[in-house]
Amino acid sequence: MDRVDQFVRRVSTYPWWAVLLELVLIWLLVYIVVRFLRGTRGARVIKGLAFVLIVATLGFMLGVRDNTLERLNFLYGNFMTGVSLALLVIFQPELRRALVRLGEARLFRTNRLRKARVIEELLGAVAYLSKNKIGALVAIQREGELTGVVQAGTRVDALVTKELLNTIFWPGSALHDMGVVILGDRIVSAGVQFPLAEGEDIPAEWGSRHRAALGLSQEVDALVVVVSEETGTISFVAHGDMERDLTVDSLRSRLVRGLGRLTMPEEVDAGVDTTDNQQNVAA
């Protein structure tokens, strides 16, 4: 308890605004790290490691006096040094990815181009599937967390291409009768069972794909595209609202609005000013 009292008295001597500023900066740093690692292998590691380190550090701070257990203090200090080195190895892929992002001169343009490419690849697949009356169900993750849903499917982890989407939904394939989840510019999982929407206001003619699209949209922040197997019609679901009988062009405008203002790849390659074109697409 003496060490706790010393800690409280020491903190009380600092200006309140300085303590508040330090806490805000620490919170921002932790938030940035956690958000960057979310969904990666490092996220699972850091959760368990953080718990162990917090408990161990608090135990030493509160239970070990300055002149006692010197050998244990020495071992704990070396242990923390070893942990720091181990973190560099464990998070090597994430650190390399962070350095690559910092080194990109056109980070924001790169992100826009990636989103635009995903939209065009998805539209190419939707056009083919709709024309041939092949059922499809695709969810694009935004801010909502889909980890639990994704884990129930088959991990893919591949770039979004219309050829891959067409192959996944081809009748007779092992994954064609479920949903696909897209995160960023990658297909992270296929054969995913989405939660079905329930309620008396749901039309009786809706099939399982449309009910699953609406059910997922009601639970998480995701954009969902559905292609009917019976009629080939295209539907779009966002925030629990479904729009049906869309064309490929009208679906493009909704995806652009849903994922933000974009610069189309072909226009950048040609050196064309895209501002007016973006406004027309989003209209």
QUIZITA-V504847 format. One record per residue. N is the residue number from 1. PHI is phi in radians with two decimals (* if undefined). Layout:
N;PHI, N;PHI
This chain:
1;*, 2;-1.06, 3;-1.20, 4;-1.13, 5;-1.10, 6;-1.09, 7;-1.12, 8;-1.14, 9;-1.12, 10;-1.13, 11;-1.13, 12;-1.16, 13;-1.40, 14;-1.44, 15;-1.06, 16;-1.06, 17;-1.21, 18;-1.20, 19;-1.12, 20;-1.11, 21;-1.09, 22;-1.13, 23;-1.12, 24;-1.12, 25;-1.12, 26;-1.11, 27;-1.08, 28;-1.08, 29;-1.10, 30;-1.11, 31;-1.08, 32;-1.11, 33;-1.13, 34;-1.13, 35;-1.16, 36;-1.17, 37;-1.53, 38;-1.05, 39;1.50, 40;-1.83, 41;-1.06, 42;-1.13, 43;-1.10, 44;-1.19, 45;-1.19, 46;-1.22, 47;-1.12, 48;-1.18, 49;-1.18, 50;-1.09, 51;-1.08, 52;-1.10, 53;-1.18, 54;-1.13, 55;-1.10, 56;-1.14, 57;-1.14, 58;-1.10, 59;-1.09, 60;-1.23, 61;-1.14, 62;-1.65, 63;-1.90, 64;-1.92, 65;-1.49, 66;-1.07, 67;-1.87, 68;-2.14, 69;0.91, 70;-1.11, 71;-1.16, 72;-1.16, 73;-1.07, 74;-1.11, 75;-1.13, 76;-1.15, 77;-1.09, 78;-1.18, 79;-1.08, 80;-1.13, 81;-1.11, 82;-1.11, 83;-1.09, 84;-1.07, 85;-1.18, 86;-1.13, 87;-1.10, 88;-1.09, 89;-1.33, 90;-1.10, 91;-1.72, 92;-1.01, 93;-1.08, 94;-1.19, 95;-1.13, 96;-1.12, 97;-1.11, 98;-1.14, 99;-1.16, 100;-1.11, 101;-1.10, 102;-1.14, 103;-1.46, 104;-1.38, 105;-1.26, 106;-2.14, 107;-1.07, 108;-1.22, 109;-1.15, 110;-1.05, 111;-1.11, 112;-1.12, 113;-1.15, 114;-1.13, 115;-1.10, 116;-1.10, 117;-1.14, 118;-1.06, 119;-1.08, 120;-1.19, 121;-1.15, 122;-1.13, 123;-1.13, 124;-1.07, 125;-1.20, 126;-1.08, 127;-1.06, 128;-1.16, 129;-1.15, 130;-1.15, 131;-1.07, 132;-1.72, 133;0.93, 134;-1.93, 135;-1.17, 136;-2.66, 137;-2.55, 138;-2.24, 139;-2.00, 140;-1.85, 141;-1.27, 142;-1.93, 143;-1.59, 144;-1.20, 145;-1.59, 146;-1.96, 147;-1.02, 148;-1.10, 149;-1.22, 150;-1.11, 151;-1.10, 152;-1.40, 153;-1.75, 154;-1.80, 155;-1.16, 156;-2.02, 157;0.94, 158;-2.43, 159;-1.04, 160;-1.26, 161;-2.41, 162;-1.15, 163;-1.13, 164;-1.18, 165;-1.10, 166;-1.09, 167;-1.19, 168;-1.09, 169;-1.58, 170;-1.10, 171;-0.96, 172;1.72, 173;-1.26, 174;-1.16, 175;-1.97, 176;-1.26, 177;-1.65, 178;-2.14, 179;-1.85, 180;-2.04, 181;-2.00, 182;-1.94, 183;-2.22, 184;1.19, 185;-1.94, 186;-2.26, 187;-1.47, 188;-1.54, 189;-2.75, 190;-2.35, 191;1.14, 192;-1.65, 193;-1.56, 194;-1.46, 195;-1.19, 196;-1.46, 197;-1.30, 198;-2.28, 199;2.61, 200;-1.28, 201;-1.48, 202;-1.43, 203;-0.99, 204;-1.16, 205;-1.39, 206;-1.21, 207;-1.50, 208;-1.16, 209;-1.12, 210;-1.18, 211;-1.16, 212;-1.21, 213;-1.09, 214;-1.17, 215;-1.10, 216;-1.16, 217;-1.14, 218;-1.29, 219;-1.73, 220;-2.34, 221;-1.53, 222;-2.52, 223;-1.71, 224;-2.16, 225;-2.01, 226;-2.21, 227;-2.05, 228;-1.31, 229;-1.32, 230;-1.40, 231;-2.00, 232;1.38, 233;-1.23, 234;-1.87, 235;-2.23, 236;-2.32, 237;-2.21, 238;-2.66, 239;0.97, 240;1.37, 241;-2.00, 242;-1.96, 243;-1.98, 244;-2.01, 245;0.99, 246;-1.57, 247;-1.61, 248;-1.09, 249;-1.16, 250;-1.20, 251;-1.16, 252;-1.02, 253;-1.09, 254;-1.26, 255;-1.18, 256;-1.10, 257;-1.14, 258;-1.24, 259;-1.84, 260;1.82, 261;-1.16, 262;-2.22, 263;-1.93, 264;-1.22, 265;-1.01, 266;-1.16, 267;-1.30, 268;-1.17, 269;-1.07, 270;-1.51, 271;1.26, 272;-1.67, 273;-1.23, 274;-1.73, 275;-1.07, 276;-1.16, 277;-1.14, 278;-1.12, 279;-1.14, 280;-1.18, 281;-1.14, 282;-1.32, 283;-1.18
